[in-house]
Amino acid sequence: MTPLAPGARVRVRDDWPETRGPAHIRTPHYVRGREGVVVRHLGDFPNPEDLAFAREAAILPLYHVRFAPRHIWPSGVSADGLLVELFGPWLEAQR
């Protein structure tokens, strides 16, 4: 997986693995399907979604992604921002 550069527009996958059985998901439900911007690559770490079940874990990139509040909450103020740590496989690059 090629690392995403700061400033890259991304969409968080609109996926709900927890509906398919036991799962440990670090991606907040309120950002799934939403667009944001990569702020920085934080490093590469073992996938906690596998570690939670003592499975072998792939090493994945972790990013800070900023979301405009109006994309999350209708009453969000434009000067506000929401910063979330998200693993690379949850992110889809946008044009």
ABEGO torsion letter per residue (X at the ends): XBBBBBGBBBBBBBBBAAAAEBBBBABBAAABGBBBBBABBAEBBBBAAAAAAGBBBBBBBBBBBBBBAAAABAABBAABBBBBBBBAAABBBBX
